[in-house]
């Protein structure tokens, strides 16, 4: 059985936390450059250019692209033929978050109780979702989630009778009601099916897809294309100041569900859409 040292996991997580906040993905940068070309609003064009300049400075100077450095959310795939030596996996991830947020001078945004609001001081605990998979690899993806976009997310229990049109209307209306709050242009993660909580998880995980990717199912690929067009026709525009580019992408995920239910979820993400992956 393969062994991965505790310290290796911790150091890898620390680097992922910093890289996710410092280096915006090339797919996002390319999408923003394309948005400049198609945006019709002069103000919108200027905003998009400022976002690109901000991301350039963040990359070159290794500083956070946004002051909200997010709740550290992890998606972990652990092979059934490996173990962590010298400690537990979740402890290694937690200590990695502490190290990364300290060394990267990243803002600590987590309170230990939702009502009494005392800051934990180290951006822990992280949120960790784990899948056990065949093999001896450890795949770790960090997805820092900022509060502004997260506040605009929603789960809604539609009925099967609402169908595809009901789902699409819910997604578009959620973006319409969000207005400037999630710092558009946004990445929209949308999910349908599963259960109440599974649907929300899928909507968040959908944002890990690369901007420009196409859903493998033509039915949902067409739906994503339609939703992106409808959302960009809302006229919200960059930073909510009007324009053609309200969203850079819409990603839809579907999952089997109970015959009597149709859970739907939208998870909003700002234009940064921060996430980084390492495989050990």
Secondary structure in CASP SS format (residue, H / E / C, confidence):
PFRMAT SS
TARGET T0000
AUTHOR 0000-0000-0000
METHOD secondary structure of the structure
MODEL  1
X C 1.00
X E 1.00
X E 1.00
X E 1.00
X E 1.00
X H 1.00
X H 1.00
X H 1.00
X H 1.00
X H 1.00
X H 1.00
X H 1.00
X H 1.00
X H 1.00
X H 1.00
X H 1.00
X H 1.00
X H 1.00
X H 1.00
X H 1.00
X H 1.00
X H 1.00
X C 1.00
X C 1.00
X C 1.00
X H 1.00
X H 1.00
X H 1.00
X H 1.00
X H 1.00
X H 1.00
X H 1.00
X H 1.00
X H 1.00
X H 1.00
X H 1.00
X H 1.00
X H 1.00
X C 1.00
X C 1.00
X C 1.00
X H 1.00
X H 1.00
X H 1.00
X H 1.00
X H 1.00
X H 1.00
X H 1.00
X H 1.00
X H 1.00
X H 1.00
X H 1.00
X H 1.00
X H 1.00
X H 1.00
X H 1.00
X H 1.00
X H 1.00
X H 1.00
X H 1.00
X H 1.00
X C 1.00
X C 1.00
X C 1.00
X C 1.00
X C 1.00
X C 1.00
X C 1.00
X C 1.00
X C 1.00
X E 1.00
X E 1.00
X E 1.00
X E 1.00
X E 1.00
X E 1.00
X E 1.00
X E 1.00
X E 1.00
X C 1.00
X C 1.00
X E 1.00
X E 1.00
X E 1.00
X E 1.00
X C 1.00
X C 1.00
X C 1.00
X H 1.00
X H 1.00
X H 1.00
X H 1.00
X H 1.00
X H 1.00
X H 1.00
X H 1.00
X H 1.00
X H 1.00
X H 1.00
X H 1.00
X H 1.00
X H 1.00
X H 1.00
X C 1.00
X C 1.00
X C 1.00
X C 1.00
X C 1.00
X C 1.00
X C 1.00
X E 1.00
X C 1.00
X C 1.00
X C 1.00
X C 1.00
X C 1.00
X C 1.00
X C 1.00
X E 1.00
X C 1.00
X C 1.00
X C 1.00
X C 1.00
X C 1.00
X C 1.00
X C 1.00
X E 1.00
X E 1.00
X E 1.00
X E 1.00
X E 1.00
X E 1.00
X E 1.00
X C 1.00
X C 1.00
X C 1.00
X C 1.00
X E 1.00
X E 1.00
X E 1.00
X E 1.00
X E 1.00
X E 1.00
X E 1.00
X E 1.00
X C 1.00
X H 1.00
X H 1.00
X H 1.00
X H 1.00
X C 1.00
X C 1.00
X C 1.00
X E 1.00
X E 1.00
X E 1.00
X E 1.00
X E 1.00
X C 1.00
X H 1.00
X H 1.00
X H 1.00
X H 1.00
X H 1.00
X H 1.00
X H 1.00
X H 1.00
X H 1.00
X H 1.00
X H 1.00
X H 1.00
X H 1.00
X H 1.00
X H 1.00
X H 1.00
X H 1.00
X H 1.00
X H 1.00
X C 1.00
X C 1.00
X C 1.00
X C 1.00
X C 1.00
X C 1.00
X C 1.00
X E 1.00
X E 1.00
X E 1.00
X E 1.00
X E 1.00
X E 1.00
X E 1.00
X E 1.00
X E 1.00
X C 1.00
X H 1.00
X H 1.00
X H 1.00
X H 1.00
X H 1.00
X H 1.00
X H 1.00
X H 1.00
X H 1.00
X H 1.00
X H 1.00
X H 1.00
X H 1.00
X C 1.00
X C 1.00
X C 1.00
X C 1.00
X C 1.00
X C 1.00
X C 1.00
X C 1.00
X C 1.00
X H 1.00
X H 1.00
X H 1.00
X H 1.00
X H 1.00
X H 1.00
X H 1.00
X H 1.00
X H 1.00
X H 1.00
X H 1.00
X H 1.00
X H 1.00
X H 1.00
X H 1.00
X C 1.00
X C 1.00
X C 1.00
X C 1.00
X C 1.00
X H 1.00
X H 1.00
X H 1.00
X C 1.00
X C 1.00
X C 1.00
X C 1.00
X C 1.00
X C 1.00
X E 1.00
X E 1.00
X E 1.00
X E 1.00
X E 1.00
X E 1.00
X E 1.00
X E 1.00
X E 1.00
X E 1.00
X E 1.00
X C 1.00
X C 1.00
X C 1.00
X C 1.00
X E 1.00
X E 1.00
X E 1.00
X E 1.00
X E 1.00
X E 1.00
X E 1.00
X E 1.00
X C 1.00
X C 1.00
X C 1.00
X C 1.00
X C 1.00
X C 1.00
X E 1.00
X E 1.00
X E 1.00
X E 1.00
X C 1.00
END
